[in-house]
Amino acid sequence: MVTRTLLLSLVLVGCAASTADSDAGDVTTDNGASEEPAPLAAAGSFTADFDGCVATVSYDGLEDRSQPWLCPECDTMYRGTWDSGDCFEEPSGEAWFGEGNGFFYATHDAHDRLTEKATAGLETSASDHDPMHGMTPPDSYDCGWRKVDPEPYAGPWTFSEDSVLDGWFTDECDEPVRLRDQLEGYMVIDYSAIFCEPCQRMAGDEPAFHDEMEVLGVDVEVVTLLVTNVSKVLENAPTAQDLADWSDAAGLSGPVLSDRGWGHWVAGWPTKEGDVAMDEYAGVGLPTWMVVAPDGRVLKVNSGYSSWATIQSTILDDADAQR
């Protein structure tokens, strides 16, 4: 991972395209209807001083709207290539980069947070491509998951107790699944790893919890966001077969999805002071789970193994309060 930072004295050179089409707002048609803004392409270069190492940074990519939780500060995010010569440990290759608040953000890691690198404007132009990069859910799920089709979610993209973040992930049927499609009743998000014994125990206890809630007449969907290894939560995403094997081994009925950095940067983000979530990161202990009310409120976040009885009481207490 890149650890060096850019000094903020930059000169743009050789920029390839006009910024005339780069406004982020919706486009209004002649009949007054609102349309999604056109997806963007970004290409260009600038010179920068990386702690005394001067290099020309070049970039070339297409807009990607499928993982906004990786850069909450970004107005636009791109997936492509970024080359900074010999000034970085990973000088070139596939990368994320973005722009927001007048800053250039970037990372080379697929599911890592983009970090502030420079005060440089990206040169963009309208482009004809899929800004979701294949992560738009189908009309119905082949695996049979519920499909609520809620209104589009526009943020915030940092943890909030008021409204759980949306997200898009792949399932064992190799289809993209939208997280908020599962939010009809209560939802429990279980962020777990395959090679994690406490995670395995929690998954094994899930069916009994689900049966108990069914007897009580409370609608609960448990969504598992799965990574491969506790020590590499942002790498080695589980395959469709991995997801199916996990689900079959524990006898799960809810979606098991391949995480895309959401669990680490959202479910693992809040620390707890009593029942109040704090805006500072304190690491992630797997499994980490999150209880979400039908209206999207985050009722509780817990890092580390805990009994399903705690989750049950959290849900029942809220259900009683809403009556």
C-alpha positions in Angstrom: 0.0 0.0 0.0 1.2 3.5 -0.8 2.3 5.3 2.4 4.0 8.4 1.0 2.0 11.6 0.5 2.1 14.2 -2.3 3.2 17.7 -1.6 0.5 20.1 -2.7 2.5 22.0 -5.4 1.3 20.5 -8.7 1.3 21.5 -12.3 -1.1 19.9 -14.8 0.4 18.9 -18.1 -0.8 17.2 -21.2 -4.4 16.9 -20.1 -6.4 15.0 -22.7 -10.0 16.2 -22.6 -12.3 19.0 -21.7 -14.1 19.3 -18.4 -17.2 20.8 -20.1 -19.2 17.6 -19.6 -18.1 16.8 -16.1 -20.9 18.3 -14.0 -22.1 15.8 -11.4 -25.7 16.9 -11.2 -28.7 15.3 -12.9 -29.5 16.3 -16.5 -32.9 17.8 -17.2 -34.5 16.9 -20.6 -36.7 19.1 -22.7 -39.9 17.7 -21.1 -38.6 18.3 -17.6 -37.7 14.7 -16.7 -34.5 14.1 -14.7 -31.9 11.7 -16.1 -28.8 10.2 -14.6 -25.6 12.2 -15.5 -23.6 10.6 -18.3 -20.8 8.4 -17.1 -17.3 9.9 -17.4 -13.8 9.0 -18.6 -10.7 10.6 -17.2 -7.3 10.8 -18.7 -4.3 13.1 -18.3 -1.2 13.7 -16.3 0.4 16.1 -13.8 3.8 16.5 -12.2 4.2 16.2 -8.4 6.8 16.0 -5.7 6.4 12.8 -3.6 8.5 13.7 -0.6 11.4 14.9 -2.8 10.8 12.3 -5.6 9.5 14.3 -8.6 7.5 12.3 -11.1 4.9 12.7 -13.8 1.6 11.1 -12.7 -0.5 9.8 -15.6 -4.0 8.4 -15.3 -6.6 6.8 -17.6 -9.8 5.3 -16.4 -13.6 5.0 -16.5 -16.1 6.2 -13.9 -17.1 3.5 -11.4 -20.1 4.1 -9.1 -20.3 0.6 -7.6 -18.1 1.1 -4.4 -18.7 4.7 -3.2 -17.9 3.7 0.4 -14.3 3.5 -0.6 -14.1 7.2 -1.0 -16.9 9.1 0.8 -15.1 12.4 0.0 -15.2 11.8 -3.8 -17.7 13.3 -6.1 -16.5 10.9 -8.9 -14.5 7.7 -8.8 -12.6 5.9 -11.6 -11.2 2.5 -12.1 -8.2 2.3 -14.5 -4.5 2.8 -14.5 -2.3 5.2 -12.6 1.5 5.5 -13.2 3.7 7.6 -11.0 7.1 6.4 -12.2 9.5 5.2 -9.5 8.1 7.3 -6.6 5.8 4.6 -5.3 6.2 1.0 -4.1 3.6 0.1 -6.7 4.3 2.6 -9.5 1.8 1.5 -12.1 -1.0 -0.8 -12.9 -4.6 -1.2 -12.0 -5.8 1.5 -9.6 -8.7 3.4 -8.2 -8.6 7.2 -8.3 -11.1 10.0 -7.7 -11.8 13.6 -7.1 -13.7 15.6 -4.5 -13.4 18.8 -2.5 -10.6 19.9 -4.9 -8.4 16.9 -4.1 -7.1 13.9 -6.1 -7.6 10.5 -4.3 -6.1 7.1 -5.2 -5.2 3.6 -4.1 -3.8 0.5 -5.9 -5.8 -1.9 -3.7 -9.1 -3.3 -5.0 -11.2 -2.8 -1.8 -9.1 -0.3 0.2 -10.0 3.3 1.0 -8.8 6.0 -1.5 -6.6 8.5 0.3 -5.9 12.1 -0.4 -2.9 12.5 -2.7 -2.9 15.9 -4.3 -4.7 19.2 -5.2 -5.1 18.3 -8.8 -8.1 18.5 -11.0 -8.9 15.5 -13.2 -9.6 16.2 -16.9 -12.8 14.4 -17.8 -15.2 13.9 -20.7 -18.5 12.1 -21.2 -18.2 8.4 -22.0 -20.5 5.6 -23.2 -20.0 2.7 -20.7 -21.6 1.0 -17.7 -20.7 3.2 -14.6 -21.7 0.2 -12.3 -19.2 -2.1 -14.0 -21.6 -5.0 -14.1 -22.9 -4.5 -10.5 -26.5 -3.4 -11.5 -28.8 -6.1 -10.0 -31.2 -8.0 -12.2 -35.0 -7.7 -12.1 -35.2 -10.8 -9.9 -32.5 -12.9 -8.3 -31.8 -16.4 -9.6 -30.9 -17.5 -6.1 -34.4 -16.5 -4.9 -33.4 -13.6 -2.6 -36.1 -11.0 -1.8 -36.2 -8.0 -4.1 -37.7 -4.9 -2.4 -36.5 -2.4 -5.1 -36.2 0.6 -2.7 -35.6 4.1 -3.9 -32.0 4.8 -5.1 -29.6 5.4 -2.3 -27.5 8.6 -2.6 -25.5 8.5 0.6 -24.1 9.3 3.1 -21.2 6.8 2.4 -19.8 6.9 5.9 -21.3 5.0 8.8 -24.4 6.6 10.2 -26.8 5.3 12.9 -29.7 7.0 11.0 -29.5 5.0 7.8 -27.5 1.9 6.8 -25.3 2.3 3.8 -26.4 0.5 0.6 -24.0 -1.7 -1.3 -23.6 -4.1 -4.2 -22.1 -7.6 -4.0 -22.0 -10.9 -5.9 -23.7 -14.1 -4.7 -23.3 -17.8 -5.3 -25.4 -17.5 -8.5 -22.7 -15.0 -9.8 -25.2 -12.2 -9.8 -24.9 -8.7 -8.3 -27.1 -8.2 -5.2 -28.2 -4.9 -3.7 -28.0 -4.9 0.1 -31.1 -2.7 0.6 -33.1 -5.2 -1.5 -33.0 -7.3 1.6 -34.3 -4.6 4.0 -38.0 -5.3 4.3 -38.3 -6.3 7.9 -35.3 -6.3 10.2 -31.9 -7.1 8.8 -28.8 -8.5 10.4 -25.5 -8.0 8.5 -22.9 -10.7 9.5 -19.4 -9.7 8.4 -17.4 -12.9 8.5 -14.4 -14.8 7.1 -14.2 -18.3 5.9 -11.0 -19.2 7.9 -12.4 -17.9 11.2 -13.7 -20.3 13.8 -15.8 -17.8 15.7 -17.4 -16.8 12.4 -18.1 -20.5 11.7 -19.8 -20.9 15.1 -21.9 -17.8 14.6 -23.0 -19.0 11.1 -23.9 -22.5 12.6 -26.2 -20.9 15.2 -28.0 -18.7 12.6 -30.7 -21.1 11.5 -31.9 -21.7 15.0 -32.1 -17.9 15.5 -34.0 -17.5 12.2 -36.5 -20.2 13.3 -37.1 -18.6 16.7 -37.8 -15.2 15.1 -40.2 -16.8 12.6 -42.1 -18.4 15.6 -42.3 -14.9 17.2 -43.7 -13.5 14.0 -40.8 -11.1 13.4 -39.5 -10.7 9.8 -35.7 -10.9 9.9 -33.3 -11.4 7.0 -29.6 -12.3 7.8 -27.1 -11.2 5.1 -23.6 -12.5 5.3 -20.8 -10.5 3.9 -17.9 -12.9 3.5 -14.2 -12.5 3.1 -11.7 -15.3 2.8 -9.2 -14.6 5.6 -9.2 -12.5 8.7 -5.7 -11.2 8.0 -6.5 -10.2 4.4 -10.1 -8.8 4.6 -9.5 -6.5 1.6 -8.0 -9.2 -0.6 -8.9 -12.6 -2.1 -12.7 -12.2 -2.4 -14.6 -15.5 -2.0 -15.8 -17.2 -5.2 -19.3 -18.2 -6.0 -18.4 -21.8 -5.0 -16.9 -20.5 -1.7 -20.2 -18.7 -0.9 -22.3 -21.8 -1.7 -20.1 -24.0 0.4 -20.4 -21.6 3.4 -24.1 -21.4 3.1 -24.5 -25.2 2.7 -22.2 -26.0 5.6 -24.2 -23.8 8.0 -27.6 -24.5 6.5 -28.2 -20.8 5.8 -31.3 -19.5 4.1 -30.3 -15.8 3.6 -27.9 -14.3 1.1 -24.2 -15.0 1.5 -22.3 -12.4 -0.5 -18.7 -11.7 -1.5 -17.6 -8.5 0.4 -16.1 -5.6 -1.5 -14.6 -3.6 1.4 -18.0 -2.7 2.8 -17.6 -4.9 5.9 -14.2 -3.4 6.8 -15.0 0.2 6.1 -18.7 0.4 7.2 -19.6 -2.5 9.6 -16.1 -2.4 11.1 -15.8 1.4 11.3 -17.8 2.5 14.4 -16.5 2.1 17.9 -19.0 2.0 20.7 -19.3 4.2 23.8 -22.4 2.7 25.4 -24.8 2.5 22.6 -23.5 5.6 20.8 -21.4 5.0 17.6 -18.3 7.1 17.5 -16.7 8.4 14.3 -13.3 6.8 14.7 -11.9 3.6 13.5 -10.8 1.0 16.1 -10.1 -2.1 14.0 -12.3 -5.0 13.1 -12.8 -8.2 15.0 -14.5 -10.9 13.0 -17.3 -11.7 13.0 -18.7 -8.2 13.2 -22.5 -7.9 13.0 -24.9 -5.0 12.6 -28.6 -5.0 13.4 -30.8 -2.8 11.1 -34.4 -1.7 11.6 -36.9 -1.8 8.8 -36.6 1.9 8.3 -32.8 1.7 7.9 -31.7 2.7 11.4 -28.6 1.0 12.7 -29.7 -0.4 16.2 -26.4 -2.0 17.2 -23.0 -2.9 16.0 -20.8 -5.6 17.7 -17.3 -6.6 16.8 -16.4 -10.2 17.8 -18.5 -13.3 18.4 -21.7 -12.8 20.4 -24.8 -14.9 20.9 -27.8 -14.6 18.7 -29.8 -14.0 21.9 -28.2 -10.5 22.0 -29.3 -9.8 18.5 -32.8 -11.2 19.2 -33.2 -8.9 22.2 -32.0 -5.9 20.3 -34.7 -6.6 17.6 -37.5 -7.4 20.0 -36.8 -4.3 22.1 -37.0 -2.1 19.0 -40.1 -3.8 17.8 -41.8 -3.2 21.1 -40.8 0.4 21.1 -42.3 0.9 17.6 -45.7 -0.4 18.6 
